């Protein structure tokens, strides 16, 4: 399962940047007059896992291959899927396994494998091995981009499964509460193939949550639609589909197997409009109900929101009367958790760029008079607030990270502790390096496997000023 492509649905991007599970890395660089190597096969020894759901290998000539559908230590025949002579690297699929790793299993999903659905990266790996690979990627990014060892980051090197996700090999957690289906020219819904607009037709997705599967999206005719997103809320029975029409496409009569509300994405503005039913779903976390409107961002795994709130609050240890910032605050998950714990004399300022998310956050936090939500980009709004000192900061930036300018500003605010929630270990590591330049060190880091079968991983880093004892 893959999220919607970039440069689409612009109005929704501000609220959903962190859900980019189909980002395209830069294409391989090629020399002038290069010839395509697509389809060429190489017998290779597979090296370490790399960030992005593949492993690294080299051809006999020394050219780098990023190989999917393989595991470290294997010997495979790799078929090139992208790249040309003279390119800095090639992309490839392992099409034959000559020597298998002990961590290899038969993929439970019949749609996984070379040239098939691109949503899962590790269907062919044991669950424990998947978490180990993710830990290796985090460690490599920390060392390369932040100059930190796991010990220096206060991390024991483990990636923890979500509650209920520690399953035997061959069993799959049905965790994905939001699935975006692509629709082909005949109106059939499926999932996109890896780095492709081609649609893989499926009967159902194994990692989709039961509330998504029961809608029966795959069995309906979606002629005229480009995508159909299905949402099954956590903690309520709310179900929603968000339709993106093709240019000139007419909305179908939506008759699904369960009651559902329907929203439509405007092809010109990217805005989301209600067709029928509620324009929002109700999500439950940290003992509170949160309204999430317009297909806006919410953690996809049903245990993710509670898992991350617990990790953040345990790391920050809020005190009564604290002043806190919640940056990239979405619909107010962390702002509400902070407000609950700092009491009536404390205050929270949240900043969020998405207009609909800000409306939802203000609704969700209306019972906290000392919580304020501002709309705009963090790097432009925060300097205008005039805030020069705070006690605590939570930041949960999009996949690209917060960036040097924002981090530098945050290090001037003298926060006692900072919690950084990250869905990309490379962006996290880069920003941790900037925090170190500004006088902050990592006190503790925790990693969670909230995207089983994919290469994605969620981290929570707790920072404090240098010189403060652990």
Backbone torsions as a table, in degrees:
resi	resn	phi	psi	omega
1	UNK	NA	136.1	-176.0
2	UNK	-134.2	148.2	-177.5
3	UNK	-80.2	170.5	-174.0
4	UNK	-65.1	150.4	-177.6
5	UNK	-65.6	160.8	174.8
6	UNK	-67.8	164.7	177.6
7	UNK	65.3	18.0	174.3
8	UNK	-120.8	151.2	174.5
9	UNK	51.1	59.0	-170.8
10	UNK	-57.3	-38.9	-178.5
11	UNK	-62.2	-27.6	-178.8
12	UNK	-87.6	-19.0	-174.3
13	UNK	-60.4	-37.0	-177.3
14	UNK	-61.9	-30.7	-178.6
15	UNK	-91.0	-13.9	-168.7
16	UNK	-129.8	23.0	-175.9
17	UNK	-58.8	-34.2	-175.5
18	UNK	-74.8	-8.9	-177.0
19	UNK	-96.0	21.4	-176.8
20	UNK	-78.8	89.6	178.1
21	UNK	-98.6	11.0	176.0
22	UNK	-125.1	27.1	-178.8
23	UNK	-60.6	141.7	178.7
24	UNK	-102.3	115.9	172.7
25	UNK	-65.5	168.3	-179.8
26	UNK	-58.9	143.1	178.5
27	UNK	-69.6	151.9	177.6
28	UNK	-57.6	139.5	178.7
29	UNK	-79.6	137.6	-177.9
30	UNK	-125.6	151.6	177.9
31	UNK	-82.6	162.2	179.5
32	UNK	-61.1	134.4	179.3
33	UNK	75.8	17.1	-177.9
34	UNK	-69.5	153.4	177.7
35	UNK	-108.6	142.9	179.9
36	UNK	-63.8	139.1	175.5
37	UNK	-107.8	6.8	-178.8
38	UNK	-59.5	129.1	-178.4
39	UNK	97.3	-17.0	176.7
40	UNK	-67.5	145.1	-179.3
41	UNK	-118.6	141.9	179.8
42	UNK	-132.5	136.1	171.8
43	UNK	-88.9	120.0	-171.6
44	UNK	-136.3	155.1	167.9
45	UNK	-89.7	129.2	-174.8
46	UNK	-89.2	130.7	179.5
47	UNK	-95.1	-148.5	-172.5
48	UNK	-71.6	161.7	174.7
49	UNK	-71.5	148.4	179.3
50	UNK	-126.3	160.5	179.2
51	UNK	-62.8	123.0	178.1
52	UNK	124.1	2.6	175.5
53	UNK	88.0	23.3	177.9
54	UNK	-139.0	173.1	175.9
55	UNK	-116.3	163.3	-177.2
56	UNK	-101.8	133.8	173.3
57	UNK	-140.3	171.8	177.4
58	UNK	-134.5	143.7	173.8
59	UNK	-73.1	170.8	177.9
60	UNK	-60.3	-25.6	178.9
61	UNK	-86.4	-1.5	177.4
62	UNK	92.7	3.4	179.8
63	UNK	-74.7	137.1	-176.4
64	UNK	-75.8	135.4	173.8
65	UNK	-117.9	131.1	168.1
66	UNK	-98.0	109.2	-168.8
67	UNK	-111.2	124.0	173.2
68	UNK	-91.6	164.4	175.7
69	UNK	65.3	28.8	176.0
70	UNK	-136.4	178.4	-179.4
71	UNK	-137.5	154.1	178.9
72	UNK	-55.9	138.3	177.0
73	UNK	90.7	-8.0	-179.0
74	UNK	-81.7	159.4	168.3
75	UNK	-113.3	125.0	-172.6
76	UNK	-139.9	164.4	165.8
77	UNK	-97.4	118.9	-177.0
78	UNK	-106.1	128.0	178.5
79	UNK	-104.2	127.1	-176.3
80	UNK	-68.8	132.7	177.3
81	UNK	-110.1	-22.3	176.8
82	UNK	-149.3	139.3	173.0
83	UNK	132.1	161.0	-176.1
84	UNK	-137.5	166.6	175.5
85	UNK	-59.5	137.5	-179.5
86	UNK	85.8	-3.9	179.9
87	UNK	-69.9	152.3	178.9
88	UNK	-64.6	-33.8	175.8
89	UNK	-155.0	164.1	176.6
90	UNK	-120.6	154.4	171.0
91	UNK	-106.6	143.7	-175.5
92	UNK	-151.3	161.9	172.4
93	UNK	-114.2	141.5	171.6
94	UNK	-79.1	110.3	-175.6
95	UNK	-98.4	-17.3	174.1
96	UNK	-143.3	133.8	178.4
97	UNK	-101.6	116.3	-178.0
98	UNK	-90.2	-39.4	176.1
99	UNK	-134.8	114.6	-172.4
100	UNK	-89.7	149.4	172.5
101	UNK	-76.5	152.3	175.3
102	UNK	-66.6	-15.4	178.9
103	UNK	-86.6	-3.8	-176.9
104	UNK	-80.4	139.7	170.4
105	UNK	-132.2	167.1	172.4
106	UNK	-73.5	130.4	-178.0
107	UNK	-58.6	124.8	178.7
108	UNK	-62.3	-31.1	-175.7
109	UNK	-87.3	127.1	-179.9
110	UNK	-70.1	-11.3	-178.1
111	UNK	-100.1	1.2	178.2
112	UNK	-85.6	152.0	176.4
113	UNK	129.9	172.1	-177.8
114	UNK	-53.9	127.9	178.0
115	UNK	77.6	2.9	-177.0
116	UNK	-104.2	-152.8	-177.2
117	UNK	-55.7	136.5	-177.1
118	UNK	-98.4	7.5	-173.7
119	UNK	-75.3	-35.4	-178.5
120	UNK	-106.5	140.1	-179.4
121	UNK	-103.6	-25.9	-168.6
122	UNK	-126.9	32.1	176.9
123	UNK	-58.6	-26.8	-176.1
124	UNK	-89.4	8.3	-178.3
125	UNK	-118.3	144.7	175.3
126	UNK	-59.2	148.3	-177.6
127	UNK	-55.8	-43.5	179.2
128	UNK	-63.2	-36.7	177.8
129	UNK	-67.0	-38.9	177.2
130	UNK	-56.7	-45.6	-179.3
131	UNK	-67.6	-35.9	177.6
132	UNK	-64.6	-41.7	178.2
133	UNK	-61.8	-42.1	179.4
134	UNK	-63.2	-38.9	176.5
135	UNK	-63.4	-38.8	178.6
136	UNK	-64.8	-38.3	178.1
137	UNK	-65.6	-44.9	178.6
138	UNK	-59.2	-47.5	-179.1
139	UNK	-60.3	-42.1	-179.1
140	UNK	-65.7	-41.0	-180.0
141	UNK	-68.3	-40.2	177.9
142	UNK	-60.3	-43.9	-178.5
143	UNK	-68.8	-45.5	-173.6
144	UNK	-73.1	-39.8	-172.3
145	UNK	-102.6	-23.3	-179.1
146	UNK	-118.9	-9.2	-178.8
147	UNK	68.1	29.5	-175.8
148	UNK	-114.1	137.4	167.4
149	UNK	-86.0	162.5	175.8
150	UNK	-54.5	-40.6	-179.7
151	UNK	-62.2	-41.4	179.9
152	UNK	-68.4	-23.2	177.6
153	UNK	-91.6	2.8	-179.5
154	UNK	66.1	34.9	-175.3
155	UNK	-122.1	135.0	-179.2
156	UNK	-85.9	3.0	175.8
157	UNK	88.5	-1.8	-177.3
158	UNK	-95.5	151.1	171.3
159	UNK	-113.5	117.0	-172.4
160	UNK	-86.7	135.9	173.4
161	UNK	-73.7	154.6	173.0
162	UNK	-70.1	158.4	178.8
163	UNK	-54.1	127.8	178.4
164	UNK	87.0	-4.5	-176.4
165	UNK	-96.7	-1.8	180.0
166	UNK	-83.0	89.2	-172.4
167	UNK	-113.4	156.8	176.2
168	UNK	-65.2	158.6	176.3
169	UNK	-57.1	135.6	-179.2
170	UNK	96.9	-16.8	175.5
171	UNK	-99.2	144.8	-172.8
172	UNK	-122.7	131.5	175.8
173	UNK	-74.0	132.7	177.8
174	UNK	-93.6	81.2	-166.6
175	UNK	-107.9	-19.6	-168.2
176	UNK	-84.0	107.1	-176.0
177	UNK	-86.1	-5.6	178.1
178	UNK	-136.0	119.2	-177.5
179	UNK	-128.2	127.8	174.1
180	UNK	-103.7	119.5	178.4
181	UNK	-94.5	138.5	171.0
182	UNK	-89.3	151.8	-178.3
183	UNK	-121.3	129.7	179.9
184	UNK	-83.9	-177.9	-175.0
185	UNK	-66.2	-21.0	178.9
186	UNK	-91.3	2.3	178.5
187	UNK	86.7	13.8	179.6
188	UNK	-93.2	132.9	-179.1
189	UNK	-89.9	142.5	176.2
190	UNK	-160.8	-160.5	-179.7
191	UNK	-119.7	148.6	-176.0
192	UNK	-74.9	146.8	173.1
193	UNK	-76.1	162.7	-174.0
194	UNK	-60.1	126.2	177.5
195	UNK	51.6	44.3	-175.2
196	UNK	-150.7	157.1	172.0
197	UNK	-95.1	-1.8	178.5
198	UNK	-69.1	146.4	-174.9
199	UNK	-102.8	128.7	172.7
200	UNK	-92.9	116.6	-179.4
201	UNK	-79.1	135.2	-175.3
202	UNK	-134.5	157.8	171.1
203	UNK	-80.9	-42.5	173.4
204	UNK	-164.5	160.9	178.4
205	UNK	-95.5	127.2	-175.5
206	UNK	-66.7	-29.6	-177.8
207	UNK	-93.8	1.0	176.4
208	UNK	-70.2	141.7	177.6
209	UNK	-65.9	152.1	179.4
210	UNK	-53.1	-37.1	-179.5
211	UNK	-65.3	-25.9	174.5
212	UNK	-80.0	-47.4	-177.4
213	UNK	-58.1	-39.5	-174.9
214	UNK	-67.7	-12.6	177.4
215	UNK	-74.1	-24.4	176.9
216	UNK	71.4	36.2	-178.2
217	UNK	-57.3	-40.2	-174.6
218	UNK	-66.4	-18.6	-175.1
219	UNK	-95.2	0.6	-174.9
220	UNK	-105.9	160.6	176.2
221	UNK	-91.0	122.0	-177.6
222	UNK	-117.7	36.9	179.9
223	UNK	-53.5	134.2	179.7
224	UNK	90.9	-8.2	179.9
225	UNK	-99.1	149.3	174.2
226	UNK	-94.7	-43.8	176.0
227	UNK	-141.5	155.7	172.9
228	UNK	-132.2	116.7	178.1
229	UNK	-101.8	129.3	178.9
230	UNK	-108.6	133.6	-177.3
231	UNK	-127.9	128.4	174.8
232	UNK	-121.3	107.0	-173.6
233	UNK	-64.5	153.2	175.6
234	UNK	-94.9	126.0	177.4
235	UNK	89.6	1.5	173.1
236	UNK	-147.2	171.0	178.4
237	UNK	-93.8	13.5	-178.4
238	UNK	-66.0	132.0	176.1
239	UNK	-128.7	143.1	-174.9
240	UNK	-148.0	144.2	168.8
241	UNK	-121.8	140.5	179.1
242	UNK	-117.2	116.6	-174.4
243	UNK	-100.8	132.1	172.7
244	UNK	-113.8	107.5	-177.6
245	UNK	-74.3	153.8	166.5
246	UNK	-70.9	160.6	177.7
247	UNK	-53.0	121.7	-179.5
248	UNK	81.6	-0.6	-177.9
249	UNK	-71.8	143.0	178.4
250	UNK	-99.1	143.0	-179.1
251	UNK	-67.0	135.9	175.8
252	UNK	-78.0	165.2	170.3
253	UNK	-78.4	113.7	-173.4
254	UNK	-87.6	108.5	176.4
255	UNK	-125.5	100.5	-176.8
256	UNK	-107.5	178.0	-173.4
257	UNK	-78.7	-10.2	179.2
258	UNK	-137.8	156.5	175.8
259	UNK	-58.4	136.2	-173.9
260	UNK	-152.4	145.4	171.3
261	UNK	-93.1	154.8	-174.1
262	UNK	-126.4	131.7	175.3
263	UNK	-122.0	156.7	-178.6
264	UNK	-129.0	135.3	175.9
265	UNK	-89.2	127.7	178.3
266	UNK	-73.6	122.6	-174.0
267	UNK	-68.7	-18.9	-179.0
268	UNK	-92.3	-44.8	-173.9
269	UNK	-99.6	-19.8	-174.4
270	UNK	80.9	-3.1	177.8
271	UNK	-70.4	160.0	-177.6
272	UNK	-113.6	129.5	-176.2
273	UNK	-122.2	144.9	178.3
274	UNK	-75.6	132.5	172.1
275	UNK	-96.5	-53.7	169.7
276	UNK	-157.9	159.5	-175.7
277	UNK	83.4	-172.3	179.8
278	UNK	-67.2	144.5	175.6
279	UNK	-84.6	10.7	-177.8
280	UNK	-147.2	166.4	168.8
281	UNK	-118.7	157.2	179.6
282	UNK	-105.8	119.3	179.3
283	UNK	-108.0	150.0	-175.9
284	UNK	-120.5	129.0	176.9
285	UNK	-162.5	148.7	177.9
286	UNK	53.0	35.3	177.4
287	UNK	75.2	9.0	-178.1
288	UNK	-126.8	154.3	174.1
289	UNK	-98.2	133.7	-177.9
290	UNK	-119.5	128.6	174.0
291	UNK	-82.3	129.5	178.0
292	UNK	-126.4	108.0	-173.6
293	UNK	-101.0	160.7	171.7
294	UNK	62.3	29.1	-177.2
295	UNK	66.8	24.1	-175.8
296	UNK	-68.5	175.0	-172.3
297	UNK	-71.4	134.9	167.7
298	UNK	-150.7	149.8	179.8
299	UNK	-55.7	138.8	-171.3
300	UNK	-80.3	-37.8	-179.9
301	UNK	-75.9	135.1	-176.2
302	UNK	-62.7	-22.6	178.9
303	UNK	-96.6	-4.4	-170.3
304	UNK	-65.3	-47.8	-175.0
305	UNK	-60.0	-47.7	179.2
306	UNK	-65.9	-40.0	179.3
307	UNK	-60.1	-45.0	-177.3
308	UNK	-72.7	-39.2	176.7
309	UNK	-60.6	-44.2	179.6
310	UNK	-60.8	-46.0	-179.2
311	UNK	-63.4	-41.3	-179.3
312	UNK	-66.8	-46.2	-177.6
313	UNK	-69.9	-36.4	176.2
314	UNK	-65.1	-31.6	179.2
315	UNK	-79.3	-38.0	-177.4
316	UNK	-80.3	-33.3	-175.3
317	UNK	50.6	64.8	-178.2
318	UNK	-60.1	149.2	178.4
319	UNK	-118.8	154.1	176.4
320	UNK	-57.7	133.1	177.6
321	UNK	87.3	1.8	-180.0
322	UNK	-65.6	151.5	169.2
323	UNK	-103.9	126.3	-173.0
324	UNK	-132.1	152.0	172.0
325	UNK	-112.8	139.3	171.4
326	UNK	-122.5	104.5	-173.4
327	UNK	-100.3	140.2	-171.0
328	UNK	58.7	53.0	-162.4
329	UNK	-80.7	-7.9	179.1
330	UNK	57.9	-133.1	-177.7
331	UNK	-90.4	10.9	170.7
332	UNK	99.3	22.1	-178.3
333	UNK	-58.0	-55.6	-177.1
334	UNK	-75.7	-33.0	177.9
335	UNK	-60.8	-41.9	178.1
336	UNK	-66.6	-40.3	178.6
337	UNK	-63.4	-41.3	177.4
338	UNK	-64.6	-47.0	-177.9
339	UNK	-59.7	-38.6	177.8
340	UNK	-58.5	-34.6	-170.2
341	UNK	-97.5	-21.1	-177.6
342	UNK	-94.5	-9.1	171.4
343	UNK	79.5	-176.8	-173.0
344	UNK	-68.5	-22.8	-179.3
345	UNK	-90.8	-7.8	176.8
346	UNK	-86.7	174.7	179.9
347	UNK	-149.7	147.5	179.0
348	UNK	-131.8	133.0	170.9
349	UNK	-113.1	123.1	175.2
350	UNK	-107.5	144.6	177.2
351	UNK	-128.7	130.7	-177.1
352	UNK	-148.7	140.4	-175.8
353	UNK	-85.5	-29.3	-175.5
354	UNK	-77.2	126.2	-176.8
355	UNK	-60.7	-46.6	-177.8
356	UNK	-67.0	-38.4	178.2
357	UNK	-62.8	-38.4	177.8
358	UNK	-63.7	-43.3	177.2
359	UNK	-59.3	-43.3	179.3
360	UNK	-66.2	-41.8	180.0
361	UNK	-61.2	-43.5	179.2
362	UNK	-64.0	-37.7	175.4
363	UNK	-66.0	-47.0	-176.0
364	UNK	-65.4	-27.6	-174.4
365	UNK	-111.1	19.7	-176.0
366	UNK	-63.0	-23.1	-179.3
367	UNK	-86.0	5.1	175.6
368	UNK	-113.0	96.4	-175.1
369	UNK	-64.0	-20.5	-178.1
370	UNK	-103.4	26.7	170.7
371	UNK	-112.5	129.0	178.4
372	UNK	-124.5	136.8	179.4
373	UNK	-116.6	125.1	178.6
374	UNK	-110.8	142.3	179.3
375	UNK	-97.9	136.0	176.4
376	UNK	143.6	175.3	177.7
377	UNK	-75.4	140.7	-175.8
378	UNK	-55.6	-44.6	-174.1
379	UNK	-68.0	-17.2	176.4
380	UNK	-102.3	-35.6	-177.2
381	UNK	-75.9	-44.6	-173.6
382	UNK	-58.0	-45.4	178.1
383	UNK	-61.9	-29.5	-178.1
384	UNK	-75.8	-16.1	-178.3
385	UNK	-70.5	-21.9	-176.9
386	UNK	77.7	4.5	179.7
387	UNK	-69.0	128.7	179.9
388	UNK	-116.1	-10.1	-178.3
389	UNK	-156.7	136.2	176.0
390	UNK	-140.4	167.4	178.4
391	UNK	-92.7	-42.9	-174.6
392	UNK	-136.3	148.9	176.0
393	UNK	-134.9	134.5	167.0
394	UNK	-116.6	131.1	171.3
395	UNK	-131.9	134.2	-177.3
396	UNK	-131.6	71.0	-170.1
397	UNK	-75.5	169.5	175.6
398	UNK	-67.0	177.6	-172.6
399	UNK	-55.9	-30.5	-178.8
400	UNK	-73.3	-12.1	-179.3
401	UNK	91.6	-178.9	-178.2
402	UNK	-83.8	-36.6	178.9
403	UNK	92.2	160.7	-173.6
404	UNK	-59.4	-45.5	-174.6
405	UNK	-61.9	-46.7	-179.4
406	UNK	-65.9	-45.3	179.7
407	UNK	-60.6	-43.6	179.6
408	UNK	-58.8	-42.2	177.2
409	UNK	-62.4	-43.6	-177.9
410	UNK	-62.6	-33.9	-178.5
411	UNK	-70.7	-12.0	177.5
412	UNK	-88.6	-4.8	-173.0
413	UNK	-92.2	1.3	172.8
414	UNK	59.7	33.4	179.4
415	UNK	-64.5	140.4	177.5
416	UNK	-65.6	-41.7	175.8
417	UNK	-147.6	151.6	178.5
418	UNK	-129.2	132.8	175.0
419	UNK	-109.4	122.8	179.7
420	UNK	-112.1	116.0	178.0
421	UNK	-99.9	124.9	-171.2
422	UNK	-133.0	136.2	175.1
423	UNK	-103.0	-0.7	179.1
424	UNK	-134.5	116.5	-175.6
425	UNK	-66.6	-28.4	178.7
426	UNK	-68.4	-47.3	178.4
427	UNK	-63.4	-40.2	177.3
428	UNK	-58.8	-49.6	-177.1
429	UNK	-61.8	-42.9	177.7
430	UNK	-58.3	-46.2	-178.1
431	UNK	-69.1	-34.2	176.1
432	UNK	-62.4	-35.2	175.0
433	UNK	-62.6	-40.3	177.5
434	UNK	-66.5	-39.7	177.5
435	UNK	-61.7	-39.0	179.7
436	UNK	-63.6	-39.9	176.2
437	UNK	-60.3	-30.3	-178.7
438	UNK	-91.5	7.9	173.8
439	UNK	95.6	18.0	176.9
440	UNK	-115.6	147.4	176.6
441	UNK	-125.2	160.9	178.3
442	UNK	-83.2	120.3	176.4
443	UNK	-83.7	-37.9	-174.5
444	UNK	-156.7	143.7	174.4
445	UNK	-134.7	137.1	176.1
446	UNK	-129.6	144.4	-178.7
447	UNK	-125.3	140.4	-174.6
448	UNK	-131.5	134.8	177.8
449	UNK	-88.2	80.9	-177.7
450	UNK	-96.6	7.6	178.2
451	UNK	-137.0	61.2	-177.1
452	UNK	-55.5	146.0	-179.7
453	UNK	78.3	-10.9	176.1
454	UNK	-108.6	172.3	178.8
455	UNK	-84.4	-4.1	-175.1
456	UNK	-76.5	149.9	-177.6
457	UNK	-150.7	147.1	179.9
458	UNK	-109.7	137.7	179.6
459	UNK	-126.6	150.2	171.5
460	UNK	-126.8	117.4	177.3
461	UNK	-109.2	134.3	176.4
462	UNK	-108.8	124.1	-177.5
463	UNK	-115.1	154.0	175.4
464	UNK	-147.3	161.9	-179.2
465	UNK	-60.9	143.7	176.0
466	UNK	-61.0	138.4	-179.5
467	UNK	102.3	-17.4	176.4
468	UNK	-83.0	131.3	-176.5
469	UNK	-64.2	148.3	178.5
470	UNK	-72.8	NA	NA
